[in-house]
């Protein structure tokens, strides 16, 4: 049985722009991440996925909704509990250049969390850092160097070592490969997968590269304009996407076979992404959807389970969703 580690329910994160303007970065998002799972979160730039990850870790205060880590509400916890949560929940940042202090050595960067939580000191502190560097594919000679002496891939490995230093259970990886060369991306992804399997870590892996997310994730959530529009296993999402937005994203993934690539017809979305300051009425995707209907303009679709373990927010499947709800209700009665 899957044991939920992270439970996000009805989460909103809105930013006040002016007195009469609010940017709805994350708007009523709900999902669960199970213990030991690699949960992928994908979507275009600006869809709110990074804001969601930062809100989960309390880098932003939520506007509404709840975030529970192992049953504990992370935003309502006491100061003592929040300190423990800070140790249990860590983050790997997107930019390995900006996320490391250029004036600190690798030893002090990796050991920062160790010092804050008082985990090790003296020789044990040094040995712990050496062990962490070895874990991420570096060596102890790197400990006395500064960030500018490393490549982008090596800097990201340092960021991963820093996240692992306090022995967390849950890690938010916020687009950890987007700033890296293609040749290095696979190495970092394989390292994260290896850490997940060997150390039993749970990941929220945020990215916009669907082909890479498919390789690493157990389940995938698709976001559009602050909302979760589809959620299912990696296998189901790629074999049978339900939401038109997911179909368009998948059609943009290049096929390595040149003959098949020439015959393929990608789904081209017309129009621009609406502003999260003034989202469309009804379905937020309706202004770009090739299968839009009248009800899409009037009614916002709820994310519902249309197949076992496959959720989507789309009016195309309303009849299926209604029949599943009626069947579930009949079982209860």
N, C-alpha and C positions, 0 to 999 in steps of 0.2 A: 504493500500500500504506500502511495506517495505521501511523504510527510512535508507539509508546507513550511518553508522557512521564512518567506516574505509574502505578506498579503497586502495588496494595494486595493483599496475600495473607494470608488467615487472620488478619486483624487483630482483636485483642481489647483493650478498654480497660475494666478493672474497677476500681471504687473500693471500698476496704475501709471499711465502715460501722462495724461492731463486730468483735470477734474471730470471731464465728460468722456474720457477715452480709457479703455482698459484692453490690454493685450492678453488674450487668452492662450497662453503658451501650452498649458496642459488643461484639458477640459473634460472632466468626468471620465477618468481612466481607471479600470479595474482589471487586475490579473493576479495570479499567484505564481511564485517561483518555488519549486520543490527542492528539498535538500539534495545536494549533489548534482543539481541540474545545471546545464548551460542553456540559459534562456536568451535567445536573440531578439533584439528590438531594432527594427529597420524602418526606413522612411527617408524622404527627401530632406535636404538641409532646410532647417527652419520649421520642421514638423513638431518639435517639442521633445524629442527623445533625450537629448542631453539635459534639458531642464528637468525632465522626469527623474533621471538618474541622480542629479544633484539634490533634488528635493527629497528623494529617498534617504540620502545620506545627511540630510539636515543642513546642507550648504545653502539651501533656500528654505524659508518657512512656507508651509503649505497654506493655501487659501481656504480650501475645504477638503473633506474626506479624511481617510485614515491610512496610515502605513504601519503595519505591525511586523516586527521581526521576532520570530519565535514566540508569537502571542503578545509581545510587548509593544505598545504604541510608542513609536520612536519620538514623536513630537510632544507627547504628554508625560514622558518618563521623568523621574527625579534626576537631579544633577549627578548623583552617584551612578544611577543606571545608565545615563547618557554617556558617562565616561567608559563604562563597560561596552556599550554599543559602539563607541568610536573605535574600540579595539577589535570588535567582532566584524565591523563593516568598513571596508577600505575601498579606495578608488585608484584606478590607473587612468591617468589623464591623456587627453588626445594629443597634445603637443609635447613631445619629449624635449624640445628646446626650451620652451617657456616654463615647464613644470619643475625644472631643477634649478636650485640656487647656484648661479655661476661662481659665487665666492666661497662655496663650501666644497670640501673634498667628498668623494664618493663615500668614504667611511662615515662622515658626519651626516650626509644626505640619507643613507640607508638606515643609520642608527637613530635618526630623529624621533621616530615613533617609539623605539626602545627606550630612549631617554625620557620621553614624556610620560610613558606608563611605568617607568622604573622597573623594567623587566630584567636587564642585565647591566653590569658595570665592569670596568677594568678589563682583564684578560678575556672574560666570558663574553663581554660586549664585542670585542675585536673578533673573537672566534666565531660568534654568531654572524657577523657581517661577512666574514670570509666564506662561511657555509652558504649564506644567501647568494653571494656572488657566484659561487660554484653551481648552485641550483639553477640560476638563470643563464648559465653558459659563459660567465666571465671568470677571472681568476683573482687571487688575492693581491697581485701586483697592481691591479686597477684601483684598489681602495684609496691610494694616496694621490690619485689624479683628480683633475677638475673636469666638469662636464664638457668644456670646449675641446677637450682632447679626444672625444669619442665621436663615432659616427651616429647617425640617427637611430639605427637599429640597436646599437649598444646603449644609447641613452634610454631607449624604451625599456631595455632589459634592466637598467638601473632603477627605473620607475616601478617595474614589476617587483624587483627585490625590496624596494622601500615599502610597497604595499604588503608584501609577505612578512615583513620584519616583526609585526606585532601578532603574528599567527592568527589571522582573521578566519572567519567561517564563510563570509560572503564578500564578493568583490564586484564592484561596478567598473567594467572596462569601457570607458567612454571613447569610442572610435580609436582604439589603441594602435591601429595600423594605417589610418588614413594619411598620416604625414610621412609614411615610409615608402621607400622604393618597392616596386612590385616583387623584386627578387628577395627582399627581406621580410615582406608581409607574411609569407607562408611559414617562415621560421618562427616568427613571433606567435602566430596562431597555433602552430604545433606545440610550442612551449606552454601556452595557456591550457591547451587540451591535456597535455601531459601532467601539468600541475593539478588540474581538476581531478584526473583519475588517480594520481598517486597520493594526493593529500586530502581528497574528499571535499574539495572546495565547491562552493556554489557561485555561479557567475551570472550577472546580467551583462550581456555582451551587446553593446550599442554600435551600430554600423549602418552604412548605406550601401555597402557592397554585398548584394544578395548572394552571389556565388560563394563568397567567403563565409557568410553567415550559414549557408546551407551546409558547408563542410564541418562547421564547428558546433552548431546548435542542436539541442534535443527538441525544443519547441521554439516557435517564432511568433512574435507579435508584430503587426504592421501598423504604423502610425501615419495619420494624415491630418495636418492642420490641428494638432493638439488632441486628436481623438484616436483611440484604438479601433481600427476598422476590420481587422481579421486576426485570429489567433488559433493556432493548431500545431501539430507536430511538423518538423522539418520535412518529413517524407510526404505528408498529405498536402502541405502548402505547395510544394513543387509539382506534385502529380495532378492535383485538382484544386487550384485556387478558386475561391468563391467570389471575392470582391473584385470588381472591374479595375480598381487601382492596383491590386496585387497582380492581376493579369498583365497590366501594362508594365509594371516593374520587372516581372519575370521575362517578358518579351524583349526587354532591353539587354539581357545578359547575352554576350557573344557566344556563339557555338564554335568550338575549335575546328570543326570540319568545314573547310571552305565551301564545299558543294552544298551542304545543308544550310550554311549561313547565307548563301546567295538566294536560296529558295524561300527562306524565312521572311515573313512579313511582320515586323515589329508593330505594336500598337502605339500610334502617335497621338498623344493627348493634346487637344487644342486649348488655347487660352493660357492664362497665367495663373499661378497659385494665388488664391485670394489672401487678403491680409488677415492675420489672426486678431487684428484690432476690430475688423468689421467682417466677420465670417458670414457666408451665405445662410439664408433661412433653410430649414429642412436639412437635407443631407449636405455636409460640407464639401463633398466631392462632386456635387451635381453640376457645377459650372464647367467641369472638364470631362464628365463621364460620357462615354459614347453610347451608353444604354439608359440614359436618363428618362424618367417617367414623370407624369404630372404630380404624383404623390411625393416624389423626391423633393419638390419645391415646397410642399406644405408641411410635411411631417418628417421629423428627424428619426432615422431608423435606430432602434436599440440593438446593441450587440447581443445576439442570441445563438444558441447551439442548434445548427441545422443538420449536422451529422454528429455522431458520437465523437466528442473531443475536438470538434471543428466549429469555431465561433466566427460570426461575421456580422457586420452592421450594414445591411443592404436590403432594400425593399424587393429586390428580385426574388428573394426566398421567403417572403412573408408567409405564404401559404404552408410551406414546409415547417417553418418555425411555429405557426399556430397549431398545426397537427401534432407536433412533438409536445407542445405545452399541454394540449388536451389529453394526450396519452399519459403524460406524467401525472396530471391531475386525477385521472381515472384510477391510477394505481394507488394514489394516496387515499382516495375515498373508498 
